[in-house]
């Protein structure tokens, strides 16, 4: 069984689509998590259940690329999955598939890093919650998925959508191609920078979010995103306050002469095979 989140999209000719980008990417789309169908829907017109949704896939590819580094690295701001309130709306927009395009029928599927790995969670719609949509999603669930396998599956989806719009003269296509090339060509140092930014909910390619001061700070002070102190700080701090908080931590370390233990601990650990 697949251990990833995958998106299957079979092309459909939609003559009613005026926008050439939409027409080229119109498809029958199926989203699965570890083989379980997330796009199970109750069709209001036909009064039947189906597992495919019919829409242009380009906005989904745009959303995935825009939020690529936050999807796999940013933790939720609360212990429970946050609601789409004013306080947490920006986080929800970065992690919920439904936010890819408000005019499309998309599931409330969330993807985020919960500290143990990549977690997916999806929610069924309440009856009549989507009065202007042709259907309602009827399945709920959650699962952890394999990071590498999911990145590969979503990358293949984005690449497939870009192949379908290849040759179109459109600013949206050009922007998506440029951003996707930056993601796929990132070397180890650049990827580390983007992971650190993504943990704080920052798009590393957006100048309005990645200010020069913040970029310089990440490049000089947070060079290894996997160091425990760096990881803890960037998972808890916000981009606007992380520099000040890091400064406080460094001053505290110096003032209290904190650091790794360089001599054997005074209490020896018991046999590791025994239960606590």
C-alpha positions as CSV (number, residue, x, y, z in Angstrom):
1,X,0.0,0.0,0.0
2,X,1.2,3.5,-0.8
3,X,2.5,5.4,2.2
4,X,2.1,8.8,0.6
5,X,-0.5,11.5,-0.3
6,X,-1.0,11.3,-4.1
7,X,-3.1,13.2,-6.6
8,X,-4.4,11.4,-9.8
9,X,-5.7,13.7,-12.5
10,X,-7.0,12.3,-15.8
11,X,-7.4,15.0,-18.5
12,X,-11.0,16.0,-19.6
13,X,-11.9,18.2,-22.5
14,X,-14.1,21.0,-21.1
15,X,-15.3,23.2,-24.1
16,X,-17.1,25.6,-21.7
17,X,-13.7,26.6,-20.1
18,X,-12.8,30.0,-21.6
19,X,-9.5,30.4,-19.8
20,X,-6.9,28.4,-21.8
21,X,-5.0,27.5,-18.6
22,X,-8.1,26.1,-17.1
23,X,-9.1,24.2,-20.2
24,X,-5.7,22.6,-20.6
25,X,-5.7,21.4,-16.9
26,X,-9.4,20.4,-16.6
27,X,-9.4,16.9,-15.2
28,X,-11.1,14.2,-13.2
29,X,-9.2,14.4,-9.9
30,X,-8.7,11.8,-7.1
31,X,-6.8,12.5,-3.9
32,X,-5.6,9.5,-1.8
33,X,-3.9,9.2,1.5
34,X,-2.1,5.8,1.9
35,X,-4.6,4.4,-0.6
36,X,-7.7,5.8,1.1
37,X,-9.8,8.1,-1.1
38,X,-10.2,11.6,0.4
39,X,-12.3,12.9,-2.5
40,X,-15.4,10.8,-1.7
41,X,-18.3,13.1,-2.4
42,X,-22.1,13.1,-2.3
43,X,-23.3,14.4,-5.7
44,X,-26.3,16.6,-5.0
45,X,-27.7,16.5,-8.5
46,X,-27.3,12.8,-9.1
47,X,-28.0,11.8,-5.5
48,X,-25.1,9.3,-5.6
49,X,-21.7,9.0,-4.1
50,X,-18.6,9.3,-6.3
51,X,-14.8,9.5,-5.7
52,X,-13.8,11.9,-8.5
53,X,-14.1,15.7,-8.6
54,X,-14.1,17.6,-11.9
55,X,-12.1,20.9,-12.0
56,X,-9.1,22.7,-13.4
57,X,-6.0,21.5,-11.6
58,X,-3.8,24.5,-12.2
59,X,-4.8,26.4,-9.0
60,X,-3.9,23.3,-6.9
61,X,-0.5,23.1,-8.5
62,X,0.0,26.9,-7.8
63,X,-1.0,26.4,-4.2
64,X,1.3,23.5,-3.7
65,X,4.3,25.3,-5.1
66,X,3.6,28.5,-3.1
67,X,3.3,26.5,0.1
68,X,5.8,23.8,-0.6
69,X,8.3,24.5,2.2
70,X,5.6,25.3,4.8
71,X,3.5,22.2,4.0
72,X,6.3,19.8,5.0
73,X,7.9,21.8,7.8
74,X,5.5,24.2,9.6
75,X,3.7,22.8,12.8
76,X,0.2,23.8,13.8
77,X,-0.1,26.7,16.2
78,X,-2.4,24.7,18.6
79,X,-2.5,21.1,19.9
80,X,-5.8,20.5,18.0
81,X,-6.2,21.3,14.3
82,X,-6.9,25.0,14.3
83,X,-10.2,26.4,13.0
84,X,-10.3,29.0,10.2
85,X,-10.6,31.9,12.7
86,X,-9.1,35.3,12.3
87,X,-6.2,34.2,14.6
88,X,-5.2,31.1,12.6
89,X,-6.6,31.9,9.1
90,X,-3.1,32.4,7.6
91,X,-2.0,29.0,8.8
92,X,-5.1,27.3,7.5
93,X,-4.6,29.0,4.1
94,X,-1.0,27.5,3.9
95,X,-2.1,24.0,4.9
96,X,-5.6,23.2,3.8
97,X,-6.3,22.1,0.2
98,X,-9.6,23.8,0.1
99,X,-7.8,27.2,0.3
100,X,-6.2,26.6,-3.1
101,X,-9.2,28.2,-4.8
102,X,-12.4,29.3,-3.1
103,X,-14.4,28.8,-6.3
104,X,-13.5,25.1,-6.6
105,X,-15.0,22.1,-4.8
106,X,-12.0,20.9,-2.8
107,X,-11.8,18.7,0.3
108,X,-10.9,20.2,3.7
109,X,-7.6,18.2,3.7
110,X,-4.8,19.5,5.9
111,X,-1.1,18.7,5.5
112,X,1.4,19.7,8.1
113,X,4.4,18.7,10.3
114,X,3.3,17.6,13.8
115,X,6.8,17.1,15.1
116,X,6.7,13.3,14.6
117,X,6.4,13.5,10.8
118,X,4.0,14.6,8.1
119,X,0.4,14.4,9.2
120,X,-2.7,14.5,7.0
121,X,-6.2,15.2,8.4
122,X,-9.4,15.6,6.4
123,X,-12.9,16.5,7.5
124,X,-16.3,15.7,6.1
125,X,-18.6,18.6,5.4
126,X,-21.7,19.1,7.5
127,X,-25.0,18.7,5.7
128,X,-25.8,21.8,3.6
129,X,-22.5,23.5,4.6
130,X,-21.7,24.1,0.9
131,X,-25.0,25.4,-0.6
132,X,-23.4,26.8,-3.7
133,X,-21.3,23.7,-4.5
134,X,-22.5,20.6,-6.5
135,X,-21.5,18.2,-3.7
136,X,-20.3,17.6,-0.2
137,X,-17.3,15.6,1.0
138,X,-18.4,12.7,3.2
139,X,-15.2,11.2,4.6
140,X,-13.1,12.1,7.6
141,X,-9.8,10.7,8.8
142,X,-6.2,11.3,9.6
143,X,-2.9,9.5,9.0
144,X,0.9,10.0,9.0
145,X,2.5,9.7,5.5
146,X,6.0,9.2,4.2
147,X,7.7,12.5,3.6
148,X,9.9,11.5,0.6
149,X,7.2,9.5,-1.1
150,X,4.7,12.3,-0.7
151,X,7.2,14.9,-2.1
152,X,7.8,12.7,-5.1
153,X,4.0,12.2,-5.7
154,X,3.2,15.9,-5.4
155,X,6.2,16.8,-7.5
156,X,5.0,14.5,-10.3
157,X,1.5,16.1,-10.1
158,X,3.0,19.7,-10.4
159,X,5.3,18.6,-13.2
160,X,2.3,17.0,-15.1
161,X,0.3,20.2,-14.8
162,X,3.2,22.2,-16.1
163,X,3.5,19.9,-19.1
164,X,-0.1,20.4,-19.9
165,X,0.3,24.2,-20.0
166,X,3.7,24.2,-21.7
167,X,3.8,26.7,-24.5
168,X,1.0,28.9,-23.2
169,X,1.8,32.6,-23.0
170,X,0.5,33.4,-19.6
171,X,2.0,35.2,-16.6
172,X,0.6,32.6,-14.2
173,X,2.3,29.8,-16.1
174,X,5.6,31.7,-16.2
175,X,5.5,32.4,-12.5
176,X,4.7,28.8,-11.6
177,X,7.5,27.5,-13.9
178,X,10.0,29.9,-12.3
179,X,9.1,29.0,-8.7
180,X,9.0,25.3,-9.4
181,X,12.5,25.4,-11.0
182,X,13.8,27.2,-7.9
183,X,12.4,24.5,-5.7
184,X,13.6,21.6,-7.7
185,X,17.1,23.0,-8.3
186,X,17.8,24.0,-4.7
187,X,21.1,22.6,-3.4
188,X,21.6,21.4,0.2
189,X,22.4,24.8,1.5
190,X,19.4,26.5,-0.2
191,X,17.1,23.6,1.0
192,X,18.2,24.1,4.6
193,X,17.5,27.8,4.3
194,X,14.0,27.0,2.9
195,X,13.2,24.4,5.6
196,X,14.0,26.9,8.3
197,X,11.8,29.6,6.7
198,X,9.1,27.1,6.1
199,X,8.9,26.1,9.8
200,X,8.0,29.7,10.5
201,X,5.4,29.8,7.8
202,X,7.5,32.0,5.5
203,X,7.6,31.6,1.8
204,X,11.4,31.9,1.1
205,X,10.7,33.1,-2.5
206,X,8.4,35.9,-1.5
207,X,10.3,39.2,-0.8
208,X,7.3,40.6,1.1
209,X,7.7,37.7,3.6
210,X,11.4,37.0,3.4
211,X,12.8,40.4,4.4
212,X,16.6,41.0,4.0
213,X,17.1,41.2,7.8
214,X,15.4,37.8,8.3
215,X,17.3,36.2,5.3
216,X,20.6,37.4,6.6
217,X,19.8,36.1,10.1
218,X,18.9,32.6,8.8
219,X,22.0,32.5,6.7
220,X,24.4,33.4,9.5
221,X,22.8,32.2,12.7
222,X,20.5,29.3,11.7
223,X,22.7,27.4,9.2
224,X,21.6,23.9,10.4
225,X,17.8,23.6,10.7
226,X,18.2,20.2,12.4
227,X,20.0,21.4,15.5
228,X,17.6,20.9,18.4
229,X,17.8,24.5,19.6
230,X,17.3,25.9,16.0
231,X,14.4,23.5,15.4
232,X,12.6,24.3,18.7
233,X,13.0,28.0,18.2
234,X,11.8,28.1,14.6
235,X,8.9,25.8,15.3
236,X,7.7,28.1,18.1
237,X,8.7,31.6,17.1
238,X,7.1,33.8,14.5
239,X,9.2,35.5,11.8
240,X,8.8,39.0,13.2
241,X,10.1,37.9,16.7
242,X,12.6,35.2,16.0
243,X,15.7,37.4,15.8
244,X,14.9,39.0,19.2
245,X,14.2,35.6,20.8
246,X,17.4,34.1,19.4
247,X,19.3,37.1,20.9
248,X,17.7,36.4,24.3
249,X,18.7,32.7,24.1
250,X,22.3,33.5,23.3
251,X,22.5,36.1,26.1
252,X,21.1,33.6,28.5
253,X,23.5,30.9,27.5
254,X,26.4,33.2,28.0
255,X,25.1,34.6,31.4
256,X,24.5,31.1,32.9
257,X,27.4,29.4,31.2
258,X,25.1,26.9,29.6
259,X,26.3,24.2,27.3
260,X,26.7,20.5,26.8
261,X,27.7,18.2,29.7
262,X,31.4,17.4,29.4
263,X,31.6,14.9,32.3
264,X,29.7,11.8,33.2
265,X,26.3,12.4,34.7
266,X,26.1,12.0,38.5
267,X,23.3,9.4,38.1
268,X,23.9,6.4,35.9
269,X,21.0,5.2,33.7
270,X,19.4,1.9,34.4
271,X,19.5,-1.0,32.0
272,X,17.9,0.3,28.8
273,X,16.1,-3.0,28.3
274,X,14.0,-2.6,31.5
275,X,10.7,-0.8,31.4
276,X,10.6,2.5,33.3
